[in-house]
Amino acid sequence: MRSAAMRFTVPATAANRVRQLVEATNTRAAVHRLTAYSLDISAPFLAEYRDPFDGRLIGQRPTVEVTIFGEVPRHHGWTVVARLDHDEAGETIVSLFPGLPEQEAAAAREYRAVANVCHGCNIARHRTATYLARHDSGEVRQLGTTCVEPYTGLPIKGIEALWRFGTLKDTDWDEPGSLPGDLRLPVTEVLRVTAAIVAQEGRFHSRSEQWKTLPTADLVESYFFDRKAPMEWRAAIDADAEAARTAAAVREWAVQGYGSASDYRHKVGQLAKAETVDPRHLATLVSAIAGWHRDQEQAANEAAARNSQPKGEVGERLSFHAIVTAVVELESRTYGYHTQRRHLVKFQDPEGNVYVWFSSAAQVPDRGDEVQVTGTVKEHSTYGQTAQTVLQRCKVTECELAAA
């Protein structure tokens, strides 16, 4: 008995298709009284996935190891060991019987084939394919398709059916030209790329801002999935040495939120705890860096605010640089048919002094903006243990515009 064993990996999503193909092949082989082959499929595991387009490592995908094994068809000492495909240029391509033992495979590779030859009928005619049959004695015969069964007793149609097993290893199980739907991305890589992009852009951009700029999550998706993304752009992201350290800090912060009463912090923590992330949840994981930055800024602001001092005299006009630390929408006021929107805007200057503006302006700055503020001191107050200066009639200009 000669046993054949083929071992290879396929995407986990293709496991059922492999089972169906093996069952169909065994059914056809059984018609010709050939022994069925057995199939073993491992538990799924994550394997690296490289883009077939450019060889770039993107992420990982669930994969299974497939093992197909059985008995190589044999009759009265004869075994069909190879198929010889002859092309118009006189070249011969040797295809070994799937899972053939190495000793017989070596003998088939060494055979010097001659096109159009058949040792069964000895009739010279044009043949696109012939087969090598090997006897236990070591005798090798090159046979035409119609002479295989009469000469060896092996059914050629059953043999050809089993030959399909050899094509499973090299089958493309994915839609041509597209990335697999079960692809997963390493969490550490997603956060590293996010940190580098935020550093490049100067800040995190949410999807609510997509009307004016590309969201950070979209840029992260482009890094991994967009085959047209400039190589120089990817190289600049990969060259950011600080990004990996930032990513590690963001992941630690995110994991600390796992089990939090906040649904958002819990979900981000759950994603950060895993080794890989489904692209469907990419935007949520990417947003962790914005939360981390907020907490970092808040801690820094709180530390600085402990040194906050009242500034100016009541009625005095002040002008200073500051960061917008909070923008809170207040209850609107209605005057007849007119509704006035109101906001509480907090600023903090470089020395940590806190300023408050109750604004009814049509437009107010965004949290995190660096601005030039000019306003009149209305009063001095204390919020918690923080001294703050309340302003009115403020003019707020972004620092970049002021510098221009």
N, C-alpha and C positions, 0 to 999 in steps of 0.2 A: 504494500500500500504506500502510495506517495501522498503526503498531505500538502495542501496549499494553504498559505496564510497571507492575507493582505491586511495591513494596518495603516491607517491614515486618519487625519482629522477633517471634520466638516463643521460648519456652523451648527449650533444647537437647533436652530430653526429648520435645518435640513434633515434632521434625524428621521422624521416620519417619511419623508420622500425616499430616503435610503432604504428604510424598511419595505416600502412599497416596491421599489425597484428590485430588491433582493427576492421578495416573494414572487414577483412576476417572472423573474429570471428562473427561479427554482421551478415554477409551474411549467414553463416552457421546456426546461431541461428534463423534467419528469416525463413529459410526453415521449421523449427519446430514451427513457429508462436510464437516465443518469442520476447519480446520487445528489440529493439536495445539499446546499451549503448552509452552514450555520452563521448566525449574525450575533455579535455582541456590541452594545453601545454603552460607553462609559457614562458616568454622571457628568453633567456640565461643569466646565471650569473656564476661567477667563484666560484668554490667550491674546497676545499682541496682535493688533491689526494695522497693516500698512496700506496706504492708499495705492492701489495698483497703477494709478495714473502717474505718480511721481516717486513712489517708494517711501513717502514720508510716514513716520510713525504717528498715528493719530490717537489711538486709544486701545481699548480692549473690547472683546466681544465674547459672549458665551459660546463655548466650543465643546464638542464631544469627540472622543476617539472611537473610531469604528474598526472593528476586527471582523473580517469575513474569512471563514476557514472551512475546509472540507477535504474531499479526496479528489486528486487529479484523475480525470477519466483515464482508464487503462483497460486494454483488452488483449488477451493472449500475448502479454509482454510489450505491446505497442502503446506509446503515449504520443499525442500531438503536442509538441513542445513550443512551436513558434509559427507565426504567419509571416510570409515574405511578400511585401507589397512592392511591385516593380513599376517604376515610373517611365515616362517616355525617354528620359535622358539616360536610361540604362542603370540607374541607381536602385538599390534594393534597401528597403527599410524593414528591419527586423522587429517584430512585436512578440515578446515572450508571452506564453500562456500565463494568465494572472496567478501569482503566488507560487510559481514553479520553484522547486528546490534549486539551490545554487549550483549544484553539480551539473544538473541537466541544463540549467540556464547558461552555464559557461560553455558547454558543448554546442549549444545552439548559436551562441555568439561567434564561435570559431568556424562555423560551417561556411564554406565559400559557395554561395548560391550562384546558380546560372539561370538567367531569365528564360522562360518558355520550356524549361526542362520538367518532365514528369517521369519519375522512375516507375510509376505504376503502369501507364499505358505506353510509354516510350514514344508518344506522338509529339512532334515539335510543332507548336502553334503559339500564337500570341496569348499570353496570360497576364492579367493584371495582378494576380495573387496566386501564390502557391503555399503549401504547408510543409513543415518539417515534422516527420514522425520518427521517433527514436525507440529502438527495441532495447529490452533489458540487456541484451548481449553487447550493446554498444553500436549496433548497426543504425545508420541514419539514412532516411529516404526523403527526397523532395517530391511531393505529390501535388497534382492539380486538385482542384476542389472536388470534382466528380470521382476522383480515384481514392480519396481519403477513406471513405467507408468500405469500399470493396477490399482495399489493401489491408486496413488495420482492424476493421470491424467496429470502428468508432463512428457514431452518427455525426456528420459534419454540422448539421443544423443545431444539434444539441451543444456541440463544442462551441459554435459561434455564439450561442446564447450565453454560455458561461463566460465567454470572452468579454462580455459587457462589464463584468466586475472590474476589469482593468481600467475602464474609463471613469469610474466613480471618483477615484483619487484626484483626477485633474479637472473634474467638472466645476464650472463656475456656477455657484449656487445663488448668486446675487443678480439683481437686475443690472444689465450692462450700463456702465456710465454713471451709476448712482452709488452712494455710500449706503452700507447696510443699515437697516432700521433698528437693529439690536445693538448697535455700536454704543459703547460706554466710554466715558472720559475719566481719566484719573483726577480725583478731587484736588490733589496737590498741584497738578499742572494747570487746572482751570483757575485756581486761586493765584498761581504765579503769573499766568498770562493776564489775569484781571488786574493785578497790582501793577504790572508794567504798563498796561494801557492807561490806567488811571493816572499814573505818573506822567505818561506822555501827554495826556489830554489836560492835565492840571486839576481834574476833579472827576467824580462819578456822575454819569448822565443816566437818569432813569428813562424808562420807556414813555413816561408821561411827557418827556421833553422831545420826543422824536419829531415833532413838527419843526424844531429849529436846529437839531443836531442829531448825529447818529448815537443811539443809546449804547452804553458800554457793553451790555449783553450782546448786542448785534455785532460789535467789533470782536468780542470773544468768539462768537460763532464763526465769524469770517476767518479768524486765525486757524481754527480747527478744520472747517469744512469748505471754505471757499477756495477752489482750485485756481482762481484768477487773482487771489490776493498777492500783492507784490512781495517778492522774496526779501527785498531790502527791509520792508516793514516788519516781516516776521523776524528777520535777523536782529533788528533793533530791539524788538521785544525780548528776544532770547539773550541779548547782551546785557540786559539790566540785572546786575548782580544783586541789587537790593531787593528785587521783587520776590525772590525766594524767601528771604527773611520776613518780609511783610506778609507773605502768604501763610507762613507758619504761625505768625501772631494772629492773623485773621481766623485761621482754622481753630486755634486754641480758644479764641473768644467765642466763636460760633458753637463749639462743642459745649462750652460752659452753659449755653442757653438751652441745651437738651433737657426736656422735662419741665421747662419754664411754663408759667401760667399764660404767657404770651404765645398764641398760636404761631406767629411768625418766628419768634426765637426758637421755639421747639422744632419747627419744620427745618429751619436753617441748620440747627444743631444735628438733627437726624441726617441731613444730607452730608454734613461735614464729617460725621462719625464714620461714614462708609469710605471704602477705598476708591470707588468709582461712582459716577453719577450719570443717570439717563439724560440725554440732551433735552428731553422735555422739561426737566427741572433746572436747566442751566441758568436761566434768568434769576431764579430764586437764590441759587448758590452764589452767583456773581454778586448779588445785592448785599451779601454779607460784608463785603469790603466797605460799603457805604455805612452800614451799621457800626462797624468797627471804628471807622473814622469819626463818626458822630460821638461815640463813647470817648474816644481819645480827645476830641476837641472839648467835649463837655467836661471831662476831668481836668483838662488844662484850664478851661475857662473858670471852673469852680475854684481851682487853686489860685488863679490870678484874682478872682473876684473877692477872695478873702482879704485882699489888700486894697479893695476899691475904696476910693475917697470921694466925698462930694466935690464937685468941680464948679467954679464960678459963683457969682452972686445972682440972686433972683433978678431977672430982667436983663442980665448980661447976655450978649450974643457970643456964642462959642463956635469955633471951627476946629475940627480934628479928624484924623484918620481913624478908622475903626473897622472891625469885623462884625457883620450882622450875626448875632448868636441865637436869635429866636424871632419868629414871625407868627403871631397868634391871631386868628380871625375872631373878632368880638361880635357881639350881637349888633345887628344893624339898627339904625335909627330911621324912623319914617317921618317925613314932614309933608303932610298932604299927600300928593301923589308921588313924591320923590323919596326914594330909599337911599340912605347914605351908609355905605359899607365902612366898617372901622377895623383897624388892626392895632395890635400892640407889637411894637418893634423894639427889640433890645440890641444895643451896640456895646462893644467892648474895645477900648483903645489899647495900644501896645503896653501901657502900664497896668492894665487890668481894671481900670475904672469902668463902671457900668453906667450906661445911659438908657433911658426909657422914653419912647415917643408913642403917644396915642394918636395914631394917624387916621385921618379921614380922606387921605389923598386917593386918587383913582388908581395909582400904581405905587407899590411899595417894593423894596428890594427883596431878594431871596436870601434865605438863610445861607450863611457861608460867604456871601458877597463881601468883597473888600471895597469900602466906600469912603468918600469924603463927606462929612456931615457938618452942616452949619445950622445951628438952632439956638433958640432963646431959652435960658434957664427959667422954668416955671416954678420948680420947688425942689427940695431935697427930701428924700425919703429913705426908709430902710425896708428891704424885703427879706424876711428871714433874718439873717445876720449880715446881709450884704447892703452896704450903703450905695445908693444909686441917685443919679441926677436925672430929674424929669424935665424933658424938653418939649417945646411947642414951636409951631411955625418953622418946621425943619425943611431944609433943602438937602437932598441926598443925591450924590453923584458917584457913579462908579469910578474907581481910582484911575482906570485906564483912560476914561474919557476926560477926567480932570487933568491928567498928565498931558493929553493931546492939546 
